[in-house]
């Protein structure tokens, strides 16, 4: 499940009077078919002796609702900026889903709900999205996270900071120009998603040990690359090797390309002569 920050929509309108706060709204994938509104209505709130609060908060009725099922709003996924991927459904909810799927009478309704959810999320129209700090510890979260990424066919700026990501090679982001994957668990450039239009790539604080695979970005318009705090940063002639692989690169680790970062043919011949002698 993922919680949506509906306060930052591209339309710029204040929707707080129509929907519940971001901290109390949850969203699930297209397979979600169970509404928690009945549970929220039947909840009993126990008084807290330390604070004196004995009545439900205004957002209490929305606590178990998914963001796309809250009434009186027309927010779509393409208008959200910081959605949150939450933990997977409970065992009871999984059993309920299985029972729902085995009911022939409700099958058509279930498929309709899935399609409505798919249209409501509308990830295909997202151009700027922040999916950082997701704490993806549950397999359900990872599957849902990858499902979202596969739908981002128009995203241009994408932040995936500190998500413990290991391999996104199966993901394609055809229009992405800015990708921030700082503080993840990448060990190779081969684990990057397909990013043919990338211009600014941030990979600081990963576990990339070798520059092998960097040449896969050779045909891209990559202008700036951040590799700070990766083991490959300590390789001999690190900057020269990176710039030789990426002809369009103008900045590495926040430092513009320097004259000594590019080896001239004369310098290469001279170095070989010195080695021979």
Residue frames as qw, qx, qy, qz and C-alpha x, y, z in Angstrom:
[[0.000, 0.889, 0.457, 0.000, 0.00, 0.00, 0.00],
 [0.443, 0.105, -0.023, 0.890, 1.16, 3.54, -0.49],
 [0.082, -0.776, -0.435, 0.449, 0.08, 6.76, 1.10],
 [0.417, 0.563, 0.323, 0.636, -0.37, 9.75, -1.17],
 [0.222, -0.406, -0.213, 0.860, 0.57, 13.36, -0.42],
 [0.237, 0.680, 0.627, 0.298, -2.50, 15.03, -1.86],
 [0.157, -0.876, -0.165, 0.426, -1.52, 18.48, -0.62],
 [0.191, -0.566, 0.464, 0.654, 1.06, 18.84, -3.41],
 [0.627, 0.487, 0.598, 0.109, -1.04, 18.47, -6.54],
 [0.383, 0.071, 0.372, 0.843, -0.11, 20.16, -9.77],
 [0.029, -0.735, -0.535, -0.416, -3.46, 21.91, -9.81],
 [0.222, 0.246, -0.322, 0.887, -2.42, 23.89, -6.74],
 [0.492, -0.532, -0.194, -0.662, -5.83, 23.91, -5.13],
 [0.182, -0.320, 0.731, -0.575, -6.40, 23.40, -1.43],
 [0.645, -0.137, -0.643, -0.389, -8.11, 20.06, -1.01],
 [0.133, 0.106, -0.809, 0.563, -7.90, 19.83, 2.77],
 [0.482, 0.044, 0.333, -0.809, -11.58, 20.61, 3.13],
 [0.795, 0.202, -0.264, -0.507, -12.52, 17.74, 0.88],
 [0.861, 0.125, -0.486, 0.078, -10.12, 14.96, 1.74],
 [0.764, -0.634, -0.017, 0.122, -8.28, 13.67, 4.74],
 [0.116, -0.867, 0.462, 0.148, -4.68, 14.65, 5.55],
 [0.616, 0.503, -0.601, -0.079, -1.84, 12.75, 3.86],
 [0.032, -0.393, 0.843, -0.365, -0.79, 11.12, 7.11],
 [0.532, 0.056, 0.695, -0.480, -4.10, 9.30, 7.35],
 [0.778, 0.464, -0.017, -0.424, -4.78, 8.20, 3.76],
 [0.485, -0.315, 0.781, 0.235, -3.52, 4.98, 2.30],
 [0.667, 0.501, -0.240, -0.498, -3.50, 3.59, -1.22],
 [0.694, -0.155, 0.696, 0.098, -3.17, 0.10, -2.57],
 [0.087, -0.226, 0.731, 0.638, -2.48, -1.36, -5.99],
 [0.516, 0.057, -0.407, -0.752, -5.04, -2.24, -8.66],
 [0.474, -0.113, -0.871, -0.055, -5.66, -5.57, -6.95],
 [0.050, 0.060, 0.629, -0.774, -7.13, -3.84, -3.88],
 [0.330, -0.370, -0.659, -0.565, -10.79, -4.69, -3.52],
 [0.469, -0.548, -0.657, 0.220, -11.53, -4.33, 0.19],
 [0.029, -0.687, 0.008, -0.726, -12.68, -0.99, 1.63],
 [0.418, -0.125, -0.692, 0.575, -11.86, -0.28, 5.24],
 [0.224, -0.392, -0.007, -0.892, -14.57, 2.34, 5.74],
 [0.745, -0.437, -0.390, -0.319, -16.78, -0.14, 7.57],
 [0.725, -0.181, -0.456, 0.483, -13.98, -0.88, 9.99],
 [0.219, 0.198, -0.211, 0.932, -13.35, 2.80, 10.63],
 [0.452, -0.456, -0.183, -0.744, -17.03, 3.39, 11.41],
 [0.836, -0.399, -0.348, -0.143, -17.12, 0.54, 13.89],
 [0.554, 0.215, -0.507, 0.624, -13.90, 1.46, 15.66],
 [0.505, -0.823, -0.259, -0.025, -14.09, 2.42, 19.30],
 [0.353, 0.638, -0.336, 0.596, -11.62, 4.99, 20.51],
 [0.684, -0.481, -0.448, 0.316, -10.24, 4.42, 23.97],
 [0.116, -0.980, 0.029, -0.158, -9.63, 7.58, 25.99],
 [0.667, 0.293, -0.364, 0.580, -6.03, 8.55, 26.66],
 [0.525, -0.758, -0.323, 0.213, -5.50, 9.49, 30.28],
 [0.551, -0.289, 0.044, 0.782, -2.29, 11.39, 29.59],
 [0.132, 0.130, 0.332, 0.925, -3.70, 13.74, 26.95],
 [0.282, 0.357, 0.508, -0.731, -7.37, 13.79, 27.95],
 [0.394, 0.225, -0.484, -0.748, -8.51, 13.14, 24.36],
 [0.429, 0.121, 0.850, -0.280, -11.64, 11.00, 24.36],
 [0.628, 0.621, 0.265, -0.386, -13.24, 11.88, 21.01],
 [0.777, 0.245, 0.409, 0.411, -12.19, 10.79, 17.51],
 [0.196, -0.446, 0.260, 0.834, -10.03, 13.11, 15.45],
 [0.541, 0.577, 0.008, -0.612, -11.58, 14.62, 12.28],
 [0.418, 0.502, -0.680, -0.333, -9.48, 12.25, 10.16],
 [0.448, -0.194, 0.836, -0.249, -10.47, 9.14, 12.12],
 [0.767, 0.390, 0.386, -0.332, -13.13, 8.12, 9.59],
 [0.621, 0.720, -0.276, -0.143, -10.53, 8.26, 6.81],
 [0.411, -0.652, 0.636, 0.040, -7.83, 6.25, 8.54],
 [0.592, -0.057, 0.790, 0.150, -8.37, 3.04, 6.60],
 [0.621, 0.716, 0.244, -0.208, -9.52, 4.57, 3.34],
 [0.646, 0.073, 0.376, 0.661, -7.40, 4.48, 0.22],
 [0.076, -0.421, 0.031, 0.903, -6.69, 7.91, -1.24],
 [0.150, -0.012, -0.613, -0.776, -8.59, 7.22, -4.47],
 [0.279, -0.473, -0.824, -0.142, -11.72, 6.14, -2.55],
 [0.106, -0.424, -0.422, 0.794, -12.10, 9.34, -0.54],
 [0.263, 0.730, 0.618, 0.127, -15.23, 11.11, -1.72],
 [0.084, 0.976, 0.185, -0.084, -15.53, 14.59, -3.24],
 [0.217, -0.742, 0.430, 0.466, -12.15, 14.96, -4.89],
 [0.825, 0.561, 0.041, -0.057, -10.73, 14.45, -8.36],
 [0.190, -0.770, 0.589, 0.155, -7.03, 14.06, -7.53],
 [0.940, 0.311, -0.140, -0.029, -5.15, 11.69, -9.82],
 [0.860, -0.306, 0.106, 0.394, -1.82, 9.95, -9.39],
 [0.584, 0.447, 0.131, 0.665, -0.17, 12.26, -11.92],
 [0.110, -0.853, -0.022, -0.510, -0.85, 15.19, -9.59],
 [0.769, -0.637, 0.019, 0.057, 0.93, 13.67, -6.58],
 [0.301, 0.815, -0.451, 0.204, 4.55, 14.35, -5.74],
 [0.005, 0.463, -0.812, 0.354, 5.50, 12.22, -2.73],
 [0.864, -0.190, -0.246, -0.396, 3.49, 8.99, -2.58],
 [0.272, -0.519, 0.758, -0.285, 4.42, 6.47, 0.09],
 [0.693, 0.057, -0.687, -0.212, 4.57, 2.71, -0.33],
 [0.557, -0.486, 0.424, -0.523, 3.20, 1.11, 2.82],
 [0.267, -0.226, 0.932, -0.098, 3.33, -2.40, 4.26],
 [0.294, -0.072, -0.823, -0.480, 1.39, -5.23, 2.65],
 [0.658, -0.363, -0.176, -0.636, -2.13, -6.30, 3.59],
 [0.456, -0.380, 0.697, -0.403, -2.72, -8.33, 6.70],
 [0.059, -0.033, 0.991, 0.114, -3.35, -12.09, 6.65],
 [0.328, 0.494, 0.691, -0.413, -7.06, -11.50, 7.20],
 [0.375, 0.686, -0.069, -0.619, -7.22, -9.11, 4.27],
 [0.125, 0.384, -0.819, -0.408, -5.40, -11.56, 2.00],
 [0.179, 0.210, 0.957, -0.091, -7.93, -14.25, 2.90],
 [0.359, 0.637, 0.400, -0.553, -10.73, -11.83, 2.18],
 [0.281, 0.602, -0.435, -0.608, -9.26, -11.08, -1.25],
 [0.006, 0.145, -0.961, -0.234, -9.01, -14.76, -2.07],
 [0.265, 0.431, 0.811, -0.293, -12.64, -15.23, -1.10],
 [0.337, 0.687, 0.084, -0.638, -13.66, -12.26, -3.23],
 [0.187, 0.482, -0.677, -0.524, -11.80, -13.64, -6.24],
 [0.050, 0.040, 0.994, 0.086, -13.56, -17.01, -5.91],
 [0.347, 0.524, 0.593, -0.504, -17.03, -15.47, -5.97],
 [0.357, 0.317, 0.652, 0.589, -18.36, -15.57, -9.56],
 [0.035, 0.864, 0.496, 0.072, -21.00, -12.92, -8.90],
 [0.244, -0.915, 0.015, 0.320, -18.46, -10.36, -7.75],
 [0.695, -0.057, 0.382, 0.606, -15.85, -11.03, -10.39],
 [0.336, 0.661, 0.373, 0.558, -17.15, -8.45, -12.84],
 [0.269, -0.950, -0.108, -0.114, -17.44, -5.83, -10.10],
 [0.697, -0.548, 0.212, 0.412, -13.91, -6.61, -8.92],
 [0.604, 0.211, 0.390, 0.662, -12.50, -6.15, -12.42],
 [0.092, 0.851, 0.299, 0.422, -14.34, -2.85, -12.75],
 [0.477, -0.873, 0.015, 0.104, -12.91, -1.62, -9.45],
 [0.722, -0.265, 0.304, 0.563, -9.42, -2.56, -10.57],
 [0.443, 0.494, 0.390, 0.639, -9.81, -0.66, -13.82],
 [0.144, -0.935, -0.199, -0.255, -11.17, 2.41, -12.02],
 [0.631, -0.698, 0.136, 0.310, -8.22, 2.29, -9.63],
 [0.684, 0.066, 0.365, 0.629, -5.81, 1.99, -12.55],
 [0.237, 0.716, 0.323, 0.571, -7.31, 5.09, -14.20],
 [0.377, -0.916, -0.118, -0.068, -7.35, 7.00, -10.92],
 [0.709, -0.475, 0.187, 0.487, -3.67, 6.35, -10.25],
 [0.490, 0.867, 0.072, 0.058, -2.74, 7.54, -13.74],
 [0.612, -0.571, 0.304, 0.455, 1.02, 7.02, -13.25],
 [0.660, 0.358, 0.429, 0.502, 1.52, 7.19, -17.02],
 [0.188, 0.872, 0.191, 0.409, 1.07, 10.98, -16.96],
 [0.566, -0.769, 0.013, 0.297, 3.51, 11.66, -14.11],
 [0.559, 0.726, -0.160, 0.367, 6.40, 13.91, -15.13],
 [0.102, 0.569, -0.564, 0.590, 7.90, 14.69, -11.69],
 [0.845, -0.395, -0.276, -0.232, 7.81, 12.17, -8.86],
 [0.017, -0.591, 0.682, -0.430, 9.54, 11.61, -5.54],
 [0.909, -0.210, -0.297, -0.203, 9.51, 8.00, -4.28],
 [0.333, 0.494, -0.641, 0.484, 12.36, 8.39, -1.78],
 [0.151, -0.274, 0.709, -0.632, 12.68, 6.92, 1.73],
 [0.717, -0.120, -0.380, -0.572, 10.13, 4.15, 1.16],
 [0.392, -0.361, 0.762, -0.369, 11.56, 1.63, 3.66],
 [0.786, 0.195, -0.380, -0.447, 10.81, -1.30, 1.34],
 [0.211, -0.396, 0.856, -0.258, 11.03, -4.18, 3.79],
 [0.670, 0.190, 0.628, -0.346, 8.00, -6.19, 2.73],
 [0.338, 0.046, 0.782, 0.521, 7.85, -8.20, -0.56],
 [0.219, 0.753, 0.621, 0.014, 4.42, -6.71, -1.21],
 [0.062, -0.887, 0.011, 0.458, 5.94, -3.23, -1.01],
 [0.295, -0.407, 0.624, 0.598, 8.72, -4.11, -3.46],
 [0.315, 0.353, 0.813, 0.338, 6.25, -5.60, -5.95],
 [0.118, 0.876, 0.452, -0.122, 3.97, -2.58, -5.70],
 [0.205, -0.774, 0.226, 0.555, 6.95, -0.22, -5.99],
 [0.301, -0.169, 0.731, 0.588, 8.17, -1.91, -9.19],
 [0.272, 0.608, 0.734, 0.132, 4.62, -1.88, -10.54],
 [0.038, 0.923, 0.172, -0.342, 4.58, 1.90, -10.21],
 [0.261, -0.593, 0.480, 0.592, 8.00, 2.29, -11.83],
 [0.378, 0.145, 0.802, 0.438, 6.94, 0.26, -14.85],
 [0.211, 0.780, 0.587, 0.051, 4.09, 2.70, -15.46],
 [0.161, -0.824, 0.021, 0.543, 6.27, 5.84, -15.40],
 [0.677, 0.355, 0.447, 0.465, 6.61, 6.11, -19.17],
 [0.236, 0.830, 0.175, 0.474, 6.56, 9.95, -19.17],
 [0.550, -0.794, -0.065, 0.251, 8.44, 10.80, -15.99],
 [0.498, 0.749, -0.173, 0.402, 11.26, 13.31, -16.51],
 [0.010, 0.584, -0.575, 0.573, 12.45, 13.86, -12.94],
 [0.863, -0.304, -0.363, -0.175, 12.48, 10.91, -10.54],
 [0.102, -0.623, 0.629, -0.454, 13.88, 10.67, -7.00],
 [0.904, -0.160, -0.378, -0.120, 14.49, 7.20, -5.53],
 [0.125, 0.622, -0.589, 0.501, 16.77, 8.12, -2.62],
 [0.182, -0.289, 0.792, -0.505, 17.44, 5.66, 0.23],
 [0.821, 0.027, -0.036, -0.568, 15.18, 2.80, -0.88],
 [0.578, -0.329, 0.747, 0.007, 17.63, -0.12, -0.51],
 [0.791, 0.536, -0.023, -0.295, 17.29, -0.72, -4.25],
 [0.640, -0.351, 0.623, 0.282, 19.49, -3.48, -5.69],
 [0.286, 0.001, 0.752, 0.594, 18.51, -4.03, -9.32],
 [0.429, 0.621, 0.309, -0.578, 16.26, -1.98, -11.60],
 [0.132, -0.292, 0.708, 0.630, 17.61, -3.31, -14.89],
 [0.169, 0.401, 0.877, 0.204, 14.13, -4.56, -15.84],
 [0.090, 0.809, 0.407, -0.414, 12.69, -1.04, -15.59],
 [0.420, 0.316, 0.370, 0.766, 12.62, 1.36, -18.54],
 [0.044, -0.788, -0.307, 0.532, 12.24, 5.13, -18.09],
 [0.602, 0.446, 0.417, 0.514, 12.22, 6.40, -21.69],
 [0.136, 0.849, 0.156, 0.485, 11.85, 10.12, -20.92],
 [0.627, -0.727, -0.126, 0.249, 13.72, 10.42, -17.63],
 [0.433, 0.755, -0.174, 0.461, 16.28, 13.25, -17.67],
 [0.103, -0.601, 0.551, -0.570, 17.01, 13.54, -13.94],
 [0.861, -0.243, -0.433, -0.108, 17.37, 10.40, -11.82],
 [0.149, -0.649, 0.565, -0.487, 18.45, 10.47, -8.18],
 [0.910, -0.161, -0.373, -0.081, 19.36, 7.05, -6.77],
 [0.099, 0.590, -0.600, 0.530, 21.64, 8.17, -3.96],
 [0.353, -0.308, 0.707, -0.530, 21.95, 5.93, -0.88],
 [0.914, 0.080, -0.060, -0.392, 20.86, 2.62, -2.37],
 [0.717, -0.375, 0.583, 0.075, 22.52, -0.80, -2.71],
 [0.763, 0.632, -0.106, -0.086, 23.62, -0.79, -6.34],
 [0.698, -0.457, 0.440, 0.333, 26.85, -2.71, -7.00],
 [0.464, 0.029, 0.614, 0.638, 27.11, -2.24, -10.76],
 [0.236, 0.341, -0.165, -0.895, 26.08, 0.15, -13.51],
 [0.233, -0.065, -0.865, -0.439, 24.39, -2.83, -15.15],
 [0.109, -0.453, -0.832, 0.301, 21.72, -2.65, -12.43],
 [0.126, 0.310, 0.075, -0.939, 20.52, 0.78, -13.57],
 [0.564, 0.567, 0.543, -0.256, 17.17, 1.14, -15.32],
 [0.496, 0.357, 0.483, 0.626, 17.07, 1.85, -19.06],
 [0.061, -0.843, -0.219, 0.487, 17.46, 5.65, -19.26],
 [0.633, 0.361, 0.375, 0.573, 18.20, 6.67, -22.88],
 [0.127, 0.825, 0.182, 0.520, 17.46, 10.38, -22.30],
 [0.628, -0.664, -0.237, 0.330, 19.29, 10.82, -18.99],
 [0.312, 0.800, -0.115, 0.500, 21.12, 14.12, -18.45],
 [0.146, -0.618, 0.530, -0.562, 21.75, 14.20, -14.70],
 [0.849, -0.156, -0.501, -0.069, 22.40, 10.99, -12.76],
 [0.267, -0.664, 0.499, -0.489, 23.01, 10.77, -9.00],
 [0.893, -0.054, -0.445, -0.028, 24.45, 7.52, -7.63],
 [0.050, 0.598, -0.584, 0.547, 26.30, 8.67, -4.51],
 [0.407, -0.315, 0.692, -0.506, 26.62, 6.36, -1.50],
 [0.935, 0.115, -0.129, -0.310, 25.96, 3.08, -3.30],
 [0.722, -0.429, 0.526, 0.133, 28.27, 0.05, -3.47],
 [0.764, 0.644, -0.045, -0.002, 29.58, 0.35, -7.03],
 [0.695, -0.522, 0.358, 0.341, 33.06, -1.15, -7.04],
 [0.522, -0.021, 0.584, 0.621, 33.89, -1.24, -10.76],
 [0.251, 0.515, -0.125, -0.810, 33.43, 1.09, -13.73],
 [0.088, 0.056, 0.918, 0.383, 32.40, -1.91, -15.82],
 [0.097, 0.626, 0.774, 0.029, 29.10, -1.21, -17.51],
 [0.047, -0.667, -0.138, 0.730, 29.55, 2.56, -17.47],
 [0.076, -0.169, 0.606, 0.774, 29.92, 2.46, -21.25],
 [0.099, 0.518, 0.841, 0.119, 26.20, 1.60, -21.46],
 [0.006, 0.848, 0.334, -0.411, 25.59, 5.32, -20.88],
 [0.402, -0.213, 0.399, 0.796, 27.88, 6.30, -23.76],
 [0.097, 0.389, 0.640, 0.656, 25.00, 6.98, -26.18],
 [0.200, -0.797, -0.557, 0.123, 23.03, 9.07, -23.68],
 [0.188, 0.774, 0.007, 0.605, 23.14, 12.88, -23.36],
 [0.685, -0.601, -0.308, 0.275, 24.50, 12.53, -19.81],
 [0.225, 0.815, -0.136, 0.516, 26.02, 15.83, -18.63],
 [0.197, -0.616, 0.548, -0.531, 26.54, 15.36, -14.89],
 [0.821, -0.117, -0.559, -0.023, 27.26, 12.25, -12.83],
 [0.367, -0.677, 0.436, -0.465, 27.55, 11.86, -9.07],
 [0.859, 0.035, -0.509, 0.042, 29.53, 8.85, -7.80],
 [0.059, -0.615, 0.548, -0.564, 30.82, 10.10, -4.46],
 [0.517, -0.331, 0.654, -0.442, 31.27, 7.56, -1.67],
 [0.962, 0.205, -0.021, -0.177, 31.39, 4.57, -4.00],
 [0.772, -0.379, 0.391, 0.327, 34.38, 2.18, -3.95],
 [0.698, 0.480, 0.310, 0.430, 35.05, 2.89, -7.64],
 [0.021, 0.995, -0.014, 0.097, 35.94, 6.46, -6.68],
 [0.494, -0.734, 0.436, 0.164, 39.31, 5.23, -5.41],
 [0.875, 0.266, 0.298, 0.275, 40.41, 3.55, -8.65],
 [0.417, -0.378, 0.313, 0.765, 43.56, 4.83, -10.32],
 [0.004, 0.036, -0.473, -0.880, 42.81, 7.46, -12.99],
 [0.187, 0.486, 0.800, -0.297, 39.21, 7.38, -11.87],
 [0.268, 0.719, 0.165, -0.620, 38.18, 10.70, -13.42],
 [0.129, 0.472, -0.633, -0.600, 40.02, 10.08, -16.70],
 [0.075, 0.089, 0.980, 0.164, 38.39, 6.69, -17.10],
 [0.244, 0.599, 0.656, -0.388, 34.91, 8.07, -16.46],
 [0.255, 0.726, -0.069, -0.635, 35.28, 10.95, -18.89],
 [0.032, 0.340, -0.797, -0.498, 36.75, 8.66, -21.55],
 [0.139, 0.287, 0.947, 0.026, 33.62, 6.47, -21.32],
 [0.127, 0.786, 0.573, -0.194, 31.20, 9.40, -21.41],
 [0.429, 0.227, 0.255, 0.836, 32.06, 11.93, -24.13],
 [0.123, -0.709, -0.342, -0.605, 29.13, 14.26, -23.31],
 [0.600, -0.620, -0.416, 0.287, 29.92, 14.41, -19.59],
 [0.182, 0.769, -0.078, 0.608, 30.64, 17.92, -18.30],
 [0.312, -0.628, 0.433, -0.566, 30.65, 17.41, -14.53],
 [0.746, -0.069, -0.658, 0.073, 31.71, 14.54, -12.26],
 [0.567, -0.422, -0.551, 0.444, 31.06, 14.50, -8.51],
 [0.139, -0.928, -0.275, 0.211, 30.18, 18.19, -8.58],
 [0.340, -0.613, 0.347, 0.623, 33.47, 19.21, -10.24],
 [0.623, 0.712, -0.059, -0.318, 33.50, 20.42, -13.87],
 [0.924, 0.223, 0.106, 0.293, 35.69, 18.63, -16.38],
 [0.291, -0.840, 0.299, 0.346, 39.31, 19.77, -16.01],
 [0.485, 0.704, -0.478, -0.204, 42.09, 19.72, -18.63],
 [0.048, -0.445, 0.888, -0.106, 43.87, 16.90, -16.81],
 [0.679, 0.097, 0.605, -0.405, 40.71, 14.80, -16.94],
 [0.824, 0.541, 0.101, -0.135, 41.14, 14.22, -20.66],
 [0.619, -0.388, 0.508, 0.456, 44.25, 12.53, -22.04],
 [0.445, 0.740, -0.257, -0.434, 45.57, 13.85, -25.34],
 [0.955, 0.287, -0.061, 0.049, 46.94, 11.40, -27.93],
 [0.407, 0.685, -0.466, 0.386, 50.41, 12.87, -27.50],
 [0.412, -0.565, 0.545, -0.462, 50.30, 12.27, -23.76],
 [0.950, -0.051, 0.224, -0.213, 49.24, 8.66, -24.30],
 [0.816, 0.487, -0.235, 0.204, 52.14, 8.03, -26.71],
 [0.112, 0.702, -0.521, 0.472, 54.60, 9.64, -24.34],
 [0.667, -0.432, 0.453, -0.404, 53.37, 7.54, -21.43],
 [0.987, 0.138, 0.069, -0.043, 53.74, 4.36, -23.47],
 [0.595, 0.627, -0.368, 0.343, 57.30, 5.36, -24.46],
 [0.223, -0.656, 0.535, -0.484, 58.19, 5.96, -20.83],
 [0.876, -0.219, 0.330, -0.277, 56.85, 2.56, -19.86],
 [0.916, 0.373, -0.104, 0.108, 58.84, 0.85, -22.64],
 [0.378, 0.673, -0.449, 0.450, 62.09, 2.61, -21.73]]
